[in-house]
Amino acid sequence: MNRLSFLIQFLVLAGIAMAQNTDGWTTFNNGALWITPSGDTVQAHAPGFLYDGGRWWMVGEDRTPGRLADVNLYSSDDLRHWHFERKVITLPLPDVEESRMIERAKILRSPSTGQYIIWCHWEAPDYRASESASFVADSIIGPYTPVFRGRPMGIKARDCNVFVDNDGTAYFIATTNENRDLGLFRLSDDYTRAVSHTVLFPGERREAPVIVRIGDTYHMLTSACTGWAPNQCKYARSYSLTNGWTPLTPVGDATCYRTQPAAVVTIRGTKKTTYLYVGDRWKDPTLFESKTIVFPITFPNDAPCRFQPADTFRVNLRTGEVNTNS
């Protein structure tokens, strides 16, 4: 390494170290690509998050040109600076002859087995397969092996997410019925298979579902089915996962600030609990360069959620405090 290259690398790493403030504050600057300490672009689109072993973990789609949307795993101490761990699912799988791709990988840990499970949309290039898949590993960094591949309970399923309730019961939620409905699938104790199914919002044509529970209330965000183009996010809440949801209500601006919902991350701080909305800004300008956008979100009692979009903001992962005046 020549002196100039060494100096550049030193300055980059020093900048990252300074950004990861030891007082617990993390700064988010929205609109730029996330870069690893080694200088590589973070490829974890439509991300799923898990806090485990004192660290944050993120899985997501590798949209590198020429890939079939493999699944990458990253780890972080501050939710912003991500270290590449490894490619945990690589396509094509050895036993699969037909072309397949993975979308919206999400990660869980089953308390009954201690194993880690990745659920995803398991699809053919023409979207006719309409299947899902679960992969399991004894360690969070893998290797992950497929357990289930197919239509959960025989039902066509596409765009998806996962949710774990306070009692440890896990759910897989996906667009069903040719994208007309949302299907809520309760998972087995080991989180690898669907064991029951409930239709939600029939005929509403919603996708990108995100569920978060606060107290006794379940909150859900969804987008419309418009491909890679952003659209109006809608919100609903209920005291039960399987029934009683309020009508879908538009929230945010007409394009959800040019994003599609991916997750809501909960920060349980010493002073307050804070919620961060995570969205994908697809094709910005290419699929490979799609951005991850993060900003605070609040859930008032008996009212729709409220976004707090900000180009730059700070969150303290220790206390839960947020500063949007950075």
Buried (B, 14 or more C-beta within 10 A) or exposed (E): EEEEEEEEBEEBEEEBEEBBEEEBBBBBBBEEEBBBBEEEEBBBBBBBBBBEEEEBBBBBBBBEEEBBBBBBBBBBBBBBBBBBBEBBBBBEBEEEEEEBBBBBBBBBBBEEBEBBBBBBBBBEEEBEBBBBBBBBBEEBEBEBEBBBBBBBEEBBBBBBBBBBEEEEEBBBBBBBBEBBBBBBBBBBBBBBBBEEBBBBBEEBBBBBBBBBBBEEEBBBBBBBBEEEEBBBBBBBBBEEBBEEBEEBEEBBEEBBBBBBBBBBBBBEBEEEEBBBBBBBBBBBEEBBEBBBBBBBBBBEEEEBBEBBBBEBBBBBBEBBBBBBEE
